[in-house]
Amino acid sequence: MGNIFILISIAFNVAGQTVLKTGVNKLGALVFNFGSIFKAFTSPMVLGGLFLYLIGSVFWILALSHKDLSYAYPMLSLGYIAIILVSWGFLGEQVTLVRILGVMFISFGIILVFKSA
């Protein structure tokens, strides 16, 4: 059950990042001042992204109740793979070969952690 909770948590985190990025793209470049922060935190897309994070956190807590932290936390790196795909396919970002190779190295580490369980 713990692995399922981890995967659900990752899915909500990736969805939250995607919605946050979409919301921030609509707002434009922000600066660190009250006006920009207020603008961000009153954006429905930003709030939606944060809400998705909250749901992901609930599943993360459930996952931690079943799995060791030293196992569960590295598994969150699966989100890197999903983010690369979503960034390229949904957000239209350019994903370079260097980024892909970096995520492949991380993926190899995830496989080692998974096999250690």
DOGUMAR-697179 format. One record per residue (C-alpha): residue in three letters; x, y, z. Coordinates in nm, 3 decimals. Each point is the difference from the previous one (the first is absolute). Example, Ala and Ser with C-alpha at 12.3 -4.5 7.8 and 13.67 -1.06 7.14 Angstrom:
DOGUMAR-697179
['ALA' [1.230 -0.450 0.780]],
['SER' [0.137 0.344 -0.066]],
end
This chain:
DOGUMAR-697179
['MET' [0.000 0.000 0.000]],
['GLY' [0.287 0.237 0.077]],
['ASN' [0.129 -0.005 -0.359]],
['ILE' [-0.345 0.094 -0.128]],
['PHE' [-0.014 0.292 0.243]],
['ILE' [0.345 0.112 -0.119]],
['LEU' [-0.110 -0.009 -0.365]],
['ILE' [-0.321 0.190 0.074]],
['SER' [0.198 0.259 0.195]],
['ILE' [0.241 0.039 -0.294]],
['ALA' [-0.289 0.038 -0.244]],
['PHE' [-0.157 0.277 0.208]],
['ASN' [0.337 0.172 0.044]],
['VAL' [0.066 -0.004 -0.375]],
['ALA' [-0.350 0.128 -0.067]],
['GLY' [0.052 0.272 0.262]],
['GLN' [0.329 0.111 -0.157]],
['THR' [-0.160 0.008 -0.343]],
['VAL' [-0.296 0.207 0.116]],
['LEU' [0.230 0.234 0.197]],
['LYS' [0.221 0.054 -0.305]],
['THR' [-0.302 0.062 -0.221]],
['GLY' [-0.131 0.254 0.250]],
['VAL' [0.334 0.176 0.033]],
['ASN' [0.036 0.012 -0.379]],
['LYS' [-0.331 0.187 -0.013]],
['LEU' [0.121 0.246 0.265]],
['GLY' [0.337 0.067 -0.160]],
['ALA' [0.331 0.051 0.178]],
['LEU' [-0.050 0.074 0.369]],
['VAL' [0.226 0.185 0.239]],
['PHE' [0.035 -0.051 0.374]],
['ASN' [-0.234 0.263 0.137]],
['PHE' [-0.343 0.009 0.159]],
['GLY' [-0.180 0.088 -0.323]],
['SER' [0.144 -0.291 -0.196]],
['ILE' [-0.050 -0.246 0.282]],
['PHE' [-0.359 0.116 0.047]],
['LYS' [-0.060 -0.026 -0.375]],
['ALA' [0.135 -0.356 -0.002]],
['PHE' [-0.197 -0.116 0.302]],
['THR' [-0.325 0.140 -0.136]],
['SER' [0.043 -0.173 -0.335]],
['PRO' [-0.244 -0.290 -0.038]],
['MET' [0.263 -0.205 -0.185]],
['VAL' [0.263 0.051 0.270]],
['LEU' [-0.253 -0.084 0.271]],
['GLY' [-0.106 -0.307 -0.201]],
['GLY' [0.361 -0.114 -0.021]],
['LEU' [0.046 0.043 0.374]],
['PHE' [-0.321 -0.194 0.062]],
['LEU' [0.133 -0.287 -0.212]],
['TYR' [0.315 0.007 0.213]],
['LEU' [-0.215 -0.024 0.312]],
['ILE' [-0.174 -0.311 -0.134]],
['GLY' [0.340 -0.144 -0.093]],
['SER' [0.116 0.065 0.357]],
['VAL' [-0.289 -0.203 0.138]],
['PHE' [0.107 -0.299 -0.212]],
['TRP' [0.363 0.059 0.097]],
['ILE' [-0.091 -0.026 0.368]],
['LEU' [-0.184 -0.324 -0.075]],
['ALA' [0.305 -0.131 -0.189]],
['LEU' [0.231 0.082 0.291]],
['SER' [-0.222 -0.199 0.231]],
['HIS' [0.078 -0.308 -0.211]],
['LYS' [0.357 0.050 -0.126]],
['ASP' [0.339 0.104 0.135]],
['LEU' [0.092 0.358 -0.078]],
['SER' [0.332 -0.120 -0.143]],
['TYR' [-0.200 -0.196 -0.257]],
['ALA' [-0.294 0.234 -0.061]],
['TYR' [0.183 0.330 -0.041]],
['PRO' [0.228 -0.110 -0.286]],
['MET' [-0.309 -0.133 -0.178]],
['LEU' [-0.125 0.359 -0.026]],
['SER' [0.267 0.037 -0.267]],
['LEU' [-0.240 -0.179 -0.235]],
['GLY' [-0.163 0.341 -0.017]],
['TYR' [0.307 0.127 -0.189]],
['ILE' [-0.078 -0.236 -0.285]],
['ALA' [-0.363 0.107 -0.006]],
['ILE' [0.092 0.370 0.018]],
['ILE' [0.235 -0.031 -0.298]],
['LEU' [-0.278 -0.161 -0.203]],
['VAL' [-0.267 0.248 0.111]],
['SER' [0.230 0.299 -0.051]],
['TRP' [0.075 -0.111 -0.354]],
['GLY' [-0.342 -0.136 -0.101]],
['PHE' [-0.241 0.229 0.183]],
['LEU' [0.190 0.322 0.071]],
['GLY' [0.197 -0.003 -0.326]],
['GLU' [0.335 0.047 0.173]],
['GLN' [0.323 -0.092 -0.171]],
['VAL' [0.151 -0.306 0.167]],
['THR' [0.368 -0.040 -0.080]],
['LEU' [0.196 -0.321 -0.030]],
['VAL' [0.198 0.095 0.312]],
['ARG' [-0.323 0.021 0.204]],
['ILE' [-0.118 -0.333 -0.137]],
['LEU' [0.333 -0.164 0.087]],
['GLY' [-0.014 0.148 0.350]],
['VAL' [-0.347 -0.143 0.056]],
['MET' [0.119 -0.336 -0.135]],
['PHE' [0.277 -0.008 0.262]],
['ILE' [-0.252 0.082 0.270]],
['SER' [-0.229 -0.274 -0.135]],
['PHE' [0.281 -0.253 0.033]],
['GLY' [0.033 0.098 0.366]],
['ILE' [-0.375 -0.046 0.051]],
['ILE' [0.026 -0.352 -0.143]],
['LEU' [0.276 -0.082 0.248]],
['VAL' [-0.204 0.132 0.294]],
['PHE' [-0.311 -0.189 -0.116]],
['LYS' [0.192 -0.327 -0.029]],
['SER' [0.141 0.050 0.351]],
['ALA' [-0.343 -0.022 0.161]],
end
